[in-house]
């Protein structure tokens, strides 16, 4: 069982580092207000605002300002915390999936691309502290920097408030990503066939309407008929993909 003394140990250790940062680079009123506004948008609240600020300091900024602290260590911890929360959500919600299947979903939803997209939605790009060189080269838009900042934010919240608040915070956006991922990987043709046989005692009928484009980059337009009603045409880069899109459209209408 986890000893709560470990939490106080983490907090005291990190607070010592934070006191160094606060004395070297104190928060001004403008930055403080920006961080409070940022918290309100995300429905989180830090007891230690300096901890939040540290999560948003990129190494390019700390190097230029000669500050001994940035968000790299927090990123390391945040990656682990994010993994635990995501694995827990998958274990609870995907009871029909085996270890390999859950691992594939986890890899997709905690990918750099996904985390960067969520970071943009949270407007983390607007509160990052970057060095001038990184700023000029578009660092505020780079997936790696944004994904790392989100992981650092997760770690900061964990250290500041404990596991329960960080579990709720991560769950709020990660459950949606899991649902989206499962929807993208769903076999719509099989689902449509099951519904069609159950309701209408007949198989769906797929028909290629046309295809266009050069041989190496073709688009296929497909239509599906269920119980005499046509759905489509939908487009895909191959016949199978186009059929899946047509089945998805039919399922949406039938449900």
C-alpha atoms as an extended CHARMM CRD file, in Angstrom:
* protein
*
       255  EXT
         1         1  UNK       CA              0.0000000000        0.0000000000        0.0000000000  PROA      1               0.0000000000
         2         2  UNK       CA              1.2670000000        3.4690000000       -0.8960000000  PROA      2               0.0000000000
         3         3  UNK       CA              2.6550000000        5.3730000000        2.0510000000  PROA      3               0.0000000000
         4         4  UNK       CA              1.4610000000        8.9840000000        2.0640000000  PROA      4               0.0000000000
         5         5  UNK       CA              4.8920000000        9.9570000000        3.3900000000  PROA      5               0.0000000000
         6         6  UNK       CA              6.1320000000        9.4270000000       -0.1640000000  PROA      6               0.0000000000
         7         7  UNK       CA              3.8450000000       12.2450000000       -1.3420000000  PROA      7               0.0000000000
         8         8  UNK       CA              5.2560000000       14.6390000000        1.2300000000  PROA      8               0.0000000000
         9         9  UNK       CA              8.7610000000       13.5550000000        0.2480000000  PROA      9               0.0000000000
        10        10  UNK       CA              8.0870000000       14.3500000000       -3.4100000000  PROA      10              0.0000000000
        11        11  UNK       CA              6.4880000000       17.6610000000       -2.5180000000  PROA      11              0.0000000000
        12        12  UNK       CA              9.2830000000       18.7700000000       -0.1800000000  PROA      12              0.0000000000
        13        13  UNK       CA             11.9840000000       17.7410000000       -2.6720000000  PROA      13              0.0000000000
        14        14  UNK       CA             10.3180000000       19.5970000000       -5.4800000000  PROA      14              0.0000000000
        15        15  UNK       CA              9.5300000000       22.6110000000       -3.3370000000  PROA      15              0.0000000000
        16        16  UNK       CA             13.2430000000       22.9820000000       -2.6340000000  PROA      16              0.0000000000
        17        17  UNK       CA             13.8650000000       23.1950000000       -6.3730000000  PROA      17              0.0000000000
        18        18  UNK       CA             10.9350000000       25.5580000000       -6.7500000000  PROA      18              0.0000000000
        19        19  UNK       CA             12.3260000000       27.9250000000       -4.1260000000  PROA      19              0.0000000000
        20        20  UNK       CA             15.4500000000       28.2160000000       -6.2730000000  PROA      20              0.0000000000
        21        21  UNK       CA             13.3760000000       29.0990000000       -9.2990000000  PROA      21              0.0000000000
        22        22  UNK       CA             11.1650000000       31.5380000000       -7.4330000000  PROA      22              0.0000000000
        23        23  UNK       CA             14.1380000000       33.4480000000       -6.0770000000  PROA      23              0.0000000000
        24        24  UNK       CA             15.8770000000       33.5820000000       -9.4660000000  PROA      24              0.0000000000
        25        25  UNK       CA             12.8630000000       34.1360000000      -11.7010000000  PROA      25              0.0000000000
        26        26  UNK       CA              9.8860000000       35.3450000000       -9.6340000000  PROA      26              0.0000000000
        27        27  UNK       CA              6.4290000000       35.4070000000      -11.2110000000  PROA      27              0.0000000000
        28        28  UNK       CA              5.1640000000       38.8840000000      -12.0410000000  PROA      28              0.0000000000
        29        29  UNK       CA              1.4850000000       39.8330000000      -11.7760000000  PROA      29              0.0000000000
        30        30  UNK       CA              0.8760000000       39.4880000000      -15.5240000000  PROA      30              0.0000000000
        31        31  UNK       CA              2.2500000000       35.9390000000      -15.6550000000  PROA      31              0.0000000000
        32        32  UNK       CA              0.4030000000       34.9850000000      -12.4840000000  PROA      32              0.0000000000
        33        33  UNK       CA             -2.9220000000       36.1980000000      -13.8760000000  PROA      33              0.0000000000
        34        34  UNK       CA             -2.2650000000       34.3370000000      -17.1320000000  PROA      34              0.0000000000
        35        35  UNK       CA             -1.6750000000       31.1070000000      -15.2320000000  PROA      35              0.0000000000
        36        36  UNK       CA             -4.8010000000       31.5710000000      -13.1000000000  PROA      36              0.0000000000
        37        37  UNK       CA             -6.8530000000       32.1220000000      -16.2540000000  PROA      37              0.0000000000
        38        38  UNK       CA             -5.2780000000       29.0250000000      -17.8070000000  PROA      38              0.0000000000
        39        39  UNK       CA             -6.2670000000       26.9440000000      -14.7820000000  PROA      39              0.0000000000
        40        40  UNK       CA             -9.8560000000       28.1610000000      -14.8850000000  PROA      40              0.0000000000
        41        41  UNK       CA            -10.2140000000       27.0700000000      -18.5080000000  PROA      41              0.0000000000
        42        42  UNK       CA             -9.0070000000       23.5720000000      -17.6300000000  PROA      42              0.0000000000
        43        43  UNK       CA            -11.0030000000       23.3330000000      -14.3600000000  PROA      43              0.0000000000
        44        44  UNK       CA             -7.8670000000       22.6670000000      -12.3140000000  PROA      44              0.0000000000
        45        45  UNK       CA             -6.3830000000       24.5710000000       -9.3870000000  PROA      45              0.0000000000
        46        46  UNK       CA             -2.7790000000       24.4920000000       -8.2020000000  PROA      46              0.0000000000
        47        47  UNK       CA             -1.8320000000       25.1150000000       -4.6200000000  PROA      47              0.0000000000
        48        48  UNK       CA              1.6990000000       25.8820000000       -5.8080000000  PROA      48              0.0000000000
        49        49  UNK       CA              1.5280000000       28.1770000000       -8.8410000000  PROA      49              0.0000000000
        50        50  UNK       CA              5.3030000000       27.9480000000       -9.2970000000  PROA      50              0.0000000000
        51        51  UNK       CA              4.9390000000       24.2340000000       -9.9430000000  PROA      51              0.0000000000
        52        52  UNK       CA              2.5360000000       24.9580000000      -12.7780000000  PROA      52              0.0000000000
        53        53  UNK       CA              4.8780000000       27.6020000000      -14.1520000000  PROA      53              0.0000000000
        54        54  UNK       CA              7.7790000000       25.1490000000      -14.1580000000  PROA      54              0.0000000000
        55        55  UNK       CA              5.7310000000       22.7030000000      -16.2430000000  PROA      55              0.0000000000
        56        56  UNK       CA              5.5180000000       25.3920000000      -18.9120000000  PROA      56              0.0000000000
        57        57  UNK       CA              9.2140000000       26.3340000000      -19.0550000000  PROA      57              0.0000000000
        58        58  UNK       CA             10.9390000000       24.8700000000      -22.0980000000  PROA      58              0.0000000000
        59        59  UNK       CA             14.6690000000       24.1620000000      -21.8890000000  PROA      59              0.0000000000
        60        60  UNK       CA             15.3490000000       26.8210000000      -24.5510000000  PROA      60              0.0000000000
        61        61  UNK       CA             13.9710000000       29.4560000000      -22.1650000000  PROA      61              0.0000000000
        62        62  UNK       CA             15.8810000000       28.1720000000      -19.1370000000  PROA      62              0.0000000000
        63        63  UNK       CA             19.0790000000       28.0810000000      -21.1860000000  PROA      63              0.0000000000
        64        64  UNK       CA             18.6890000000       31.6750000000      -22.3610000000  PROA      64              0.0000000000
        65        65  UNK       CA             17.6750000000       32.9600000000      -18.9520000000  PROA      65              0.0000000000
        66        66  UNK       CA             20.2960000000       30.7990000000      -17.2100000000  PROA      66              0.0000000000
        67        67  UNK       CA             17.6410000000       29.2700000000      -14.9460000000  PROA      67              0.0000000000
        68        68  UNK       CA             18.5600000000       25.8320000000      -13.5270000000  PROA      68              0.0000000000
        69        69  UNK       CA             15.0090000000       24.4460000000      -13.8860000000  PROA      69              0.0000000000
        70        70  UNK       CA             12.7490000000       23.5640000000      -16.8290000000  PROA      70              0.0000000000
        71        71  UNK       CA              9.9890000000       21.0460000000      -17.5310000000  PROA      71              0.0000000000
        72        72  UNK       CA             12.1470000000       18.0970000000      -18.6670000000  PROA      72              0.0000000000
        73        73  UNK       CA             12.1090000000       16.2420000000      -15.3320000000  PROA      73              0.0000000000
        74        74  UNK       CA              8.3800000000       16.8160000000      -15.0080000000  PROA      74              0.0000000000
        75        75  UNK       CA              7.9080000000       15.4620000000      -18.5080000000  PROA      75              0.0000000000
        76        76  UNK       CA              9.6230000000       12.2230000000      -17.4540000000  PROA      76              0.0000000000
        77        77  UNK       CA              7.2540000000       11.7780000000      -14.5090000000  PROA      77              0.0000000000
        78        78  UNK       CA              4.2140000000       12.9040000000      -16.4790000000  PROA      78              0.0000000000
        79        79  UNK       CA              4.8100000000       10.2690000000      -19.1300000000  PROA      79              0.0000000000
        80        80  UNK       CA              4.6090000000        7.5770000000      -16.4410000000  PROA      80              0.0000000000
        81        81  UNK       CA              1.5230000000        9.0550000000      -14.7520000000  PROA      81              0.0000000000
        82        82  UNK       CA             -0.2520000000        9.4180000000      -18.1130000000  PROA      82              0.0000000000
        83        83  UNK       CA              0.5720000000        5.7890000000      -18.8790000000  PROA      83              0.0000000000
        84        84  UNK       CA             -0.8900000000        4.5490000000      -15.5890000000  PROA      84              0.0000000000
        85        85  UNK       CA             -4.1230000000        6.5410000000      -15.9610000000  PROA      85              0.0000000000
        86        86  UNK       CA             -4.5840000000        5.5260000000      -19.6030000000  PROA      86              0.0000000000
        87        87  UNK       CA             -3.8910000000        1.8510000000      -18.8630000000  PROA      87              0.0000000000
        88        88  UNK       CA             -6.4320000000        1.9740000000      -16.0310000000  PROA      88              0.0000000000
        89        89  UNK       CA             -9.0980000000        3.4660000000      -18.3150000000  PROA      89              0.0000000000
        90        90  UNK       CA             -8.4280000000        0.8260000000      -20.9720000000  PROA      90              0.0000000000
        91        91  UNK       CA             -8.5070000000       -1.9970000000      -18.4450000000  PROA      91              0.0000000000
        92        92  UNK       CA            -11.8460000000       -0.8280000000      -17.0330000000  PROA      92              0.0000000000
        93        93  UNK       CA            -13.5830000000        0.1090000000      -20.2930000000  PROA      93              0.0000000000
        94        94  UNK       CA            -12.2930000000       -2.4710000000      -22.7780000000  PROA      94              0.0000000000
        95        95  UNK       CA            -13.1330000000       -5.7000000000      -20.9910000000  PROA      95              0.0000000000
        96        96  UNK       CA            -13.4500000000       -7.5370000000      -24.3210000000  PROA      96              0.0000000000
        97        97  UNK       CA             -9.9100000000       -6.6790000000      -25.4560000000  PROA      97              0.0000000000
        98        98  UNK       CA             -6.7560000000       -8.6530000000      -24.7490000000  PROA      98              0.0000000000
        99        99  UNK       CA             -3.3760000000       -7.2760000000      -23.7020000000  PROA      99              0.0000000000
       100       100  UNK       CA             -2.1070000000       -6.8170000000      -27.2480000000  PROA      100             0.0000000000
       101       101  UNK       CA             -5.2270000000       -4.9850000000      -28.3770000000  PROA      101             0.0000000000
       102       102  UNK       CA             -5.1690000000       -2.6650000000      -25.3790000000  PROA      102             0.0000000000
       103       103  UNK       CA             -1.4760000000       -1.9710000000      -25.9570000000  PROA      103             0.0000000000
       104       104  UNK       CA             -2.1830000000       -0.8640000000      -29.5450000000  PROA      104             0.0000000000
       105       105  UNK       CA             -4.9230000000        1.5170000000      -28.4180000000  PROA      105             0.0000000000
       106       106  UNK       CA             -2.7190000000        2.8910000000      -25.6440000000  PROA      106             0.0000000000
       107       107  UNK       CA              0.1620000000        3.5300000000      -28.0470000000  PROA      107             0.0000000000
       108       108  UNK       CA             -2.1460000000        5.4950000000      -30.3370000000  PROA      108             0.0000000000
       109       109  UNK       CA             -3.8640000000        7.6420000000      -27.7080000000  PROA      109             0.0000000000
       110       110  UNK       CA             -0.6480000000        8.6320000000      -25.9100000000  PROA      110             0.0000000000
       111       111  UNK       CA              1.2410000000        9.3070000000      -29.1400000000  PROA      111             0.0000000000
       112       112  UNK       CA              3.0430000000       12.5840000000      -29.6750000000  PROA      112             0.0000000000
       113       113  UNK       CA              0.5340000000       13.6140000000      -32.3350000000  PROA      113             0.0000000000
       114       114  UNK       CA             -2.4640000000       12.9920000000      -30.0830000000  PROA      114             0.0000000000
       115       115  UNK       CA             -0.9410000000       14.7360000000      -27.0680000000  PROA      115             0.0000000000
       116       116  UNK       CA              0.0960000000       17.7300000000      -29.1650000000  PROA      116             0.0000000000
       117       117  UNK       CA             -3.4420000000       18.0580000000      -30.5010000000  PROA      117             0.0000000000
       118       118  UNK       CA             -4.8580000000       17.9510000000      -26.9740000000  PROA      118             0.0000000000
       119       119  UNK       CA             -2.2630000000       20.5120000000      -25.8540000000  PROA      119             0.0000000000
       120       120  UNK       CA             -3.4360000000       22.8910000000      -28.5740000000  PROA      120             0.0000000000
       121       121  UNK       CA             -7.0600000000       22.3880000000      -27.5280000000  PROA      121             0.0000000000
       122       122  UNK       CA             -6.0400000000       23.2910000000      -23.9570000000  PROA      122             0.0000000000
       123       123  UNK       CA             -4.1590000000       26.3250000000      -25.3310000000  PROA      123             0.0000000000
       124       124  UNK       CA             -0.9140000000       25.2330000000      -23.7210000000  PROA      124             0.0000000000
       125       125  UNK       CA              0.8810000000       26.7910000000      -26.6880000000  PROA      125             0.0000000000
       126       126  UNK       CA             -0.2560000000       30.1980000000      -25.4470000000  PROA      126             0.0000000000
       127       127  UNK       CA              1.3130000000       29.9000000000      -21.9860000000  PROA      127             0.0000000000
       128       128  UNK       CA              4.6190000000       28.1960000000      -22.8240000000  PROA      128             0.0000000000
       129       129  UNK       CA              7.8470000000       30.0070000000      -22.0300000000  PROA      129             0.0000000000
       130       130  UNK       CA             10.2270000000       29.5270000000      -24.9720000000  PROA      130             0.0000000000
       131       131  UNK       CA             13.6280000000       30.9080000000      -25.7880000000  PROA      131             0.0000000000
       132       132  UNK       CA             13.8510000000       33.5100000000      -28.5440000000  PROA      132             0.0000000000
       133       133  UNK       CA             15.5640000000       31.1140000000      -30.9310000000  PROA      133             0.0000000000
       134       134  UNK       CA             12.9400000000       28.4010000000      -30.4250000000  PROA      134             0.0000000000
       135       135  UNK       CA             10.1890000000       30.9840000000      -30.7510000000  PROA      135             0.0000000000
       136       136  UNK       CA             11.5520000000       32.1970000000      -34.0810000000  PROA      136             0.0000000000
       137       137  UNK       CA             11.7290000000       28.6750000000      -35.4890000000  PROA      137             0.0000000000
       138       138  UNK       CA              8.0720000000       27.9290000000      -34.7060000000  PROA      138             0.0000000000
       139       139  UNK       CA              8.6170000000       26.0680000000      -31.4460000000  PROA      139             0.0000000000
       140       140  UNK       CA              5.1620000000       27.0020000000      -30.2020000000  PROA      140             0.0000000000
       141       141  UNK       CA              3.6910000000       24.8500000000      -32.9860000000  PROA      141             0.0000000000
       142       142  UNK       CA              6.0130000000       21.8400000000      -32.6970000000  PROA      142             0.0000000000
       143       143  UNK       CA              4.3170000000       18.5980000000      -31.7080000000  PROA      143             0.0000000000
       144       144  UNK       CA              7.2200000000       17.3940000000      -29.5770000000  PROA      144             0.0000000000
       145       145  UNK       CA              7.3300000000       20.5560000000      -27.4590000000  PROA      145             0.0000000000
       146       146  UNK       CA              3.5540000000       20.6380000000      -26.9730000000  PROA      146             0.0000000000
       147       147  UNK       CA              3.2960000000       16.9390000000      -26.1220000000  PROA      147             0.0000000000
       148       148  UNK       CA              6.1470000000       17.2520000000      -23.6150000000  PROA      148             0.0000000000
       149       149  UNK       CA              4.5010000000       20.2900000000      -22.0110000000  PROA      149             0.0000000000
       150       150  UNK       CA              1.2310000000       18.4000000000      -21.5440000000  PROA      150             0.0000000000
       151       151  UNK       CA              3.0840000000       15.5230000000      -19.8730000000  PROA      151             0.0000000000
       152       152  UNK       CA              4.8830000000       18.0230000000      -17.6530000000  PROA      152             0.0000000000
       153       153  UNK       CA              1.5520000000       19.6070000000      -16.7220000000  PROA      153             0.0000000000
       154       154  UNK       CA              0.1900000000       16.1790000000      -15.7700000000  PROA      154             0.0000000000
       155       155  UNK       CA              3.2040000000       15.5600000000      -13.5220000000  PROA      155             0.0000000000
       156       156  UNK       CA              2.9160000000       18.9970000000      -11.9280000000  PROA      156             0.0000000000
       157       157  UNK       CA             -0.7430000000       18.4160000000      -11.1030000000  PROA      157             0.0000000000
       158       158  UNK       CA              0.1040000000       15.0020000000       -9.6710000000  PROA      158             0.0000000000
       159       159  UNK       CA              2.7950000000       16.4480000000       -7.4180000000  PROA      159             0.0000000000
       160       160  UNK       CA              0.6300000000       19.3740000000       -6.4030000000  PROA      160             0.0000000000
       161       161  UNK       CA             -2.6930000000       17.6440000000       -5.7690000000  PROA      161             0.0000000000
       162       162  UNK       CA             -2.2280000000       13.8680000000       -5.8210000000  PROA      162             0.0000000000
       163       163  UNK       CA             -3.4990000000       11.0110000000       -7.9550000000  PROA      163             0.0000000000
       164       164  UNK       CA             -7.2610000000       11.5320000000       -7.8060000000  PROA      164             0.0000000000
       165       165  UNK       CA             -7.3020000000       15.0570000000       -9.3400000000  PROA      165             0.0000000000
       166       166  UNK       CA             -4.8080000000       14.0560000000      -12.0370000000  PROA      166             0.0000000000
       167       167  UNK       CA             -6.8440000000       10.9260000000      -12.8150000000  PROA      167             0.0000000000
       168       168  UNK       CA             -9.9400000000       13.0890000000      -13.3220000000  PROA      168             0.0000000000
       169       169  UNK       CA             -8.0130000000       15.6050000000      -15.4250000000  PROA      169             0.0000000000
       170       170  UNK       CA             -6.5110000000       12.9830000000      -17.7290000000  PROA      170             0.0000000000
       171       171  UNK       CA             -9.7630000000       11.0030000000      -17.9230000000  PROA      171             0.0000000000
       172       172  UNK       CA            -11.6430000000       14.0730000000      -19.1600000000  PROA      172             0.0000000000
       173       173  UNK       CA             -9.7030000000       14.1340000000      -22.4230000000  PROA      173             0.0000000000
       174       174  UNK       CA             -8.3070000000       10.6070000000      -22.6690000000  PROA      174             0.0000000000
       175       175  UNK       CA            -11.6550000000        8.8000000000      -22.5610000000  PROA      175             0.0000000000
       176       176  UNK       CA            -12.7420000000       10.7960000000      -25.6240000000  PROA      176             0.0000000000
       177       177  UNK       CA             -9.5400000000        9.8250000000      -27.4200000000  PROA      177             0.0000000000
       178       178  UNK       CA            -10.0860000000        6.1610000000      -26.6050000000  PROA      178             0.0000000000
       179       179  UNK       CA            -13.6440000000        6.2960000000      -27.9510000000  PROA      179             0.0000000000
       180       180  UNK       CA            -12.4180000000        8.0550000000      -31.1000000000  PROA      180             0.0000000000
       181       181  UNK       CA             -9.6660000000        5.4990000000      -31.5820000000  PROA      181             0.0000000000
       182       182  UNK       CA            -12.0320000000        2.5700000000      -31.1630000000  PROA      182             0.0000000000
       183       183  UNK       CA            -14.4880000000        4.1810000000      -33.5830000000  PROA      183             0.0000000000
       184       184  UNK       CA            -11.7730000000        4.6660000000      -36.1980000000  PROA      184             0.0000000000
       185       185  UNK       CA            -10.8130000000        0.9900000000      -35.9290000000  PROA      185             0.0000000000
       186       186  UNK       CA            -14.3410000000       -0.3510000000      -35.8940000000  PROA      186             0.0000000000
       187       187  UNK       CA            -15.3770000000       -2.8750000000      -38.5270000000  PROA      187             0.0000000000
       188       188  UNK       CA            -18.4870000000       -1.0690000000      -39.7950000000  PROA      188             0.0000000000
       189       189  UNK       CA            -19.1810000000       -3.6580000000      -42.5030000000  PROA      189             0.0000000000
       190       190  UNK       CA            -19.4960000000       -6.4670000000      -39.9630000000  PROA      190             0.0000000000
       191       191  UNK       CA            -21.7400000000       -4.3780000000      -37.7250000000  PROA      191             0.0000000000
       192       192  UNK       CA            -23.9650000000       -3.3740000000      -40.6390000000  PROA      192             0.0000000000
       193       193  UNK       CA            -24.2480000000       -6.9780000000      -41.7790000000  PROA      193             0.0000000000
       194       194  UNK       CA            -25.3450000000       -8.0800000000      -38.3080000000  PROA      194             0.0000000000
       195       195  UNK       CA            -28.0100000000       -5.3680000000      -38.1180000000  PROA      195             0.0000000000
       196       196  UNK       CA            -29.2280000000       -5.9890000000      -41.6780000000  PROA      196             0.0000000000
       197       197  UNK       CA            -29.5710000000       -9.7380000000      -41.1290000000  PROA      197             0.0000000000
       198       198  UNK       CA            -31.2850000000       -9.2260000000      -37.7750000000  PROA      198             0.0000000000
       199       199  UNK       CA            -33.7640000000       -6.6000000000      -38.9570000000  PROA      199             0.0000000000
       200       200  UNK       CA            -34.3110000000       -7.3480000000      -42.6140000000  PROA      200             0.0000000000
       201       201  UNK       CA            -33.0990000000      -10.9530000000      -43.0790000000  PROA      201             0.0000000000
       202       202  UNK       CA            -30.8810000000       -9.7750000000      -45.9470000000  PROA      202             0.0000000000
       203       203  UNK       CA            -27.2380000000       -8.9080000000      -46.6080000000  PROA      203             0.0000000000
       204       204  UNK       CA            -26.1400000000       -5.3510000000      -47.4460000000  PROA      204             0.0000000000
       205       205  UNK       CA            -25.2680000000       -4.9200000000      -51.1300000000  PROA      205             0.0000000000
       206       206  UNK       CA            -22.2020000000       -2.8330000000      -52.0660000000  PROA      206             0.0000000000
       207       207  UNK       CA            -21.7740000000       -1.2550000000      -55.4630000000  PROA      207             0.0000000000
       208       208  UNK       CA            -18.8170000000        0.6120000000      -56.9350000000  PROA      208             0.0000000000
       209       209  UNK       CA            -20.1850000000        3.8360000000      -58.4470000000  PROA      209             0.0000000000
       210       210  UNK       CA            -16.9520000000        5.0840000000      -60.0010000000  PROA      210             0.0000000000
       211       211  UNK       CA            -13.2750000000        5.6430000000      -59.4100000000  PROA      211             0.0000000000
       212       212  UNK       CA            -11.1160000000        8.6140000000      -60.3060000000  PROA      212             0.0000000000
       213       213  UNK       CA             -7.5250000000        9.7890000000      -60.3010000000  PROA      213             0.0000000000
       214       214  UNK       CA             -4.2610000000        8.2210000000      -61.5250000000  PROA      214             0.0000000000
       215       215  UNK       CA             -3.5590000000        4.5650000000      -60.8150000000  PROA      215             0.0000000000
       216       216  UNK       CA             -1.1450000000        5.3500000000      -57.9660000000  PROA      216             0.0000000000
       217       217  UNK       CA             -3.5910000000        7.7410000000      -56.2510000000  PROA      217             0.0000000000
       218       218  UNK       CA             -7.1280000000        6.6330000000      -56.9830000000  PROA      218             0.0000000000
       219       219  UNK       CA            -10.3220000000        7.4550000000      -55.1400000000  PROA      219             0.0000000000
       220       220  UNK       CA            -13.1400000000        4.9090000000      -55.0910000000  PROA      220             0.0000000000
       221       221  UNK       CA            -16.8030000000        5.8680000000      -54.7020000000  PROA      221             0.0000000000
       222       222  UNK       CA            -18.9830000000        3.1980000000      -53.1240000000  PROA      222             0.0000000000
       223       223  UNK       CA            -22.6760000000        2.8470000000      -52.3150000000  PROA      223             0.0000000000
       224       224  UNK       CA            -24.4270000000        0.3270000000      -50.0770000000  PROA      224             0.0000000000
       225       225  UNK       CA            -28.0560000000       -0.7990000000      -50.2480000000  PROA      225             0.0000000000
       226       226  UNK       CA            -29.8490000000       -1.9720000000      -47.1080000000  PROA      226             0.0000000000
       227       227  UNK       CA            -33.4610000000       -3.1200000000      -47.3270000000  PROA      227             0.0000000000
       228       228  UNK       CA            -33.9340000000       -1.2560000000      -50.5890000000  PROA      228             0.0000000000
       229       229  UNK       CA            -32.4640000000        2.0250000000      -49.3650000000  PROA      229             0.0000000000
       230       230  UNK       CA            -29.2020000000        3.3860000000      -50.7560000000  PROA      230             0.0000000000
       231       231  UNK       CA            -26.4910000000        5.0310000000      -48.6570000000  PROA      231             0.0000000000
       232       232  UNK       CA            -23.6380000000        6.9360000000      -50.2550000000  PROA      232             0.0000000000
       233       233  UNK       CA            -21.7180000000        7.3020000000      -52.3420000000  PROA      233             0.0000000000
       234       234  UNK       CA            -18.7550000000        7.5300000000      -49.9900000000  PROA      234             0.0000000000
       235       235  UNK       CA            -15.1110000000        7.7990000000      -50.9670000000  PROA      235             0.0000000000
       236       236  UNK       CA            -11.9660000000        5.8980000000      -49.9860000000  PROA      236             0.0000000000
       237       237  UNK       CA             -8.4480000000        5.2910000000      -51.2340000000  PROA      237             0.0000000000
       238       238  UNK       CA             -9.3930000000        1.6780000000      -51.9840000000  PROA      238             0.0000000000
       239       239  UNK       CA            -12.6120000000       -0.3190000000      -52.3230000000  PROA      239             0.0000000000
       240       240  UNK       CA            -12.4130000000       -1.6910000000      -48.7940000000  PROA      240             0.0000000000
       241       241  UNK       CA            -12.0410000000        1.7590000000      -47.2460000000  PROA      241             0.0000000000
       242       242  UNK       CA            -14.8960000000        3.1310000000      -49.3500000000  PROA      242             0.0000000000
       243       243  UNK       CA            -17.1220000000        0.2070000000      -48.3010000000  PROA      243             0.0000000000
       244       244  UNK       CA            -16.3210000000        0.8730000000      -44.6410000000  PROA      244             0.0000000000
       245       245  UNK       CA            -17.3220000000        4.5130000000      -45.0670000000  PROA      245             0.0000000000
       246       246  UNK       CA            -20.5900000000        3.5080000000      -46.7780000000  PROA      246             0.0000000000
       247       247  UNK       CA            -21.3380000000        1.0190000000      -43.9930000000  PROA      247             0.0000000000
       248       248  UNK       CA            -20.5910000000        3.7010000000      -41.4120000000  PROA      248             0.0000000000
       249       249  UNK       CA            -23.0670000000        6.0600000000      -43.0900000000  PROA      249             0.0000000000
       250       250  UNK       CA            -25.7310000000        3.3490000000      -43.1870000000  PROA      250             0.0000000000
       251       251  UNK       CA            -25.1820000000        2.4300000000      -39.5490000000  PROA      251             0.0000000000
       252       252  UNK       CA            -25.5230000000        6.0490000000      -38.5050000000  PROA      252             0.0000000000
       253       253  UNK       CA            -28.8650000000        6.3160000000      -40.3030000000  PROA      253             0.0000000000
       254       254  UNK       CA            -30.1970000000        2.9830000000      -39.0740000000  PROA      254             0.0000000000
       255       255  UNK       CA            -29.2790000000        3.6090000000      -35.4450000000  PROA      255             0.0000000000
